[in-house]
Amino acid sequence: MLELDLLMRIDISENAKKYILNRFFFRETRDQHMQDNVYLGFTKESRMILLFDGMMHPEF
């Protein structure tokens, strides 16, 4: 599990969301994440990651 220093919800366009999902996700999971909220996270190692609702641990 990643430890995050910061996690914030961001608004991105539908086209940007489609691009991200088409580029980095398998076809089976694309549709289920299309309606999810998108979050920007910064890890302890100063890396930036994008997360969708369905990918996060329930305590977030």
C-alpha positions as CSV (number, residue, x, y, z in Angstrom):
1,M,0.0,0.0,0.0
2,L,1.2,3.5,-0.8
3,E,1.6,6.1,1.9
4,L,0.3,9.4,0.7
5,D,1.4,12.9,1.9
6,L,-1.5,14.5,0.1
7,L,-4.7,13.4,-1.6
8,M,-7.1,15.8,-3.3
9,R,-10.1,15.4,-5.6
10,I,-9.7,17.0,-8.9
11,D,-12.1,17.8,-11.7
12,I,-11.0,16.8,-15.2
13,S,-12.9,16.8,-18.5
14,E,-14.6,13.8,-19.8
15,N,-12.2,13.7,-22.7
16,A,-9.2,13.8,-20.4
17,K,-10.7,11.0,-18.3
18,K,-11.3,8.9,-21.5
19,Y,-7.7,9.4,-22.6
20,I,-6.3,8.3,-19.3
21,L,-8.6,5.3,-19.1
22,N,-7.9,4.3,-22.8
23,R,-4.1,4.7,-22.4
24,F,-3.5,3.0,-19.1
25,F,-6.4,0.6,-18.3
26,F,-7.6,-2.7,-19.6
27,R,-10.9,-2.6,-21.6
28,E,-12.7,-4.5,-18.9
29,T,-12.1,-1.8,-16.3
30,R,-12.4,1.3,-18.4
31,D,-16.2,1.5,-18.3
32,Q,-16.4,1.0,-14.5
33,H,-14.0,3.9,-13.8
34,M,-15.6,6.4,-16.2
35,Q,-18.1,7.6,-13.6
36,D,-15.6,7.6,-10.7
37,N,-14.1,10.7,-9.1
38,V,-10.5,11.4,-9.8
39,Y,-7.9,12.1,-7.2
40,L,-4.4,13.5,-7.3
41,G,-2.0,12.0,-4.8
42,F,1.5,12.7,-3.7
43,T,3.5,9.9,-2.2
44,K,6.2,10.1,0.5
45,E,8.8,9.7,-2.3
46,S,7.5,12.9,-4.0
47,R,5.8,11.0,-6.8
48,M,2.5,12.1,-8.2
49,I,-0.3,9.6,-9.0
50,L,-3.8,9.7,-10.3
51,L,-6.4,7.5,-8.5
52,F,-10.0,6.7,-9.3
53,D,-12.6,5.9,-6.6
54,G,-12.6,2.1,-7.4
55,M,-8.9,1.9,-6.9
56,M,-8.6,3.2,-3.4
57,H,-8.7,1.5,-0.1
58,P,-12.2,2.0,1.6
59,E,-10.7,4.1,4.4
60,F,-9.9,6.9,2.0
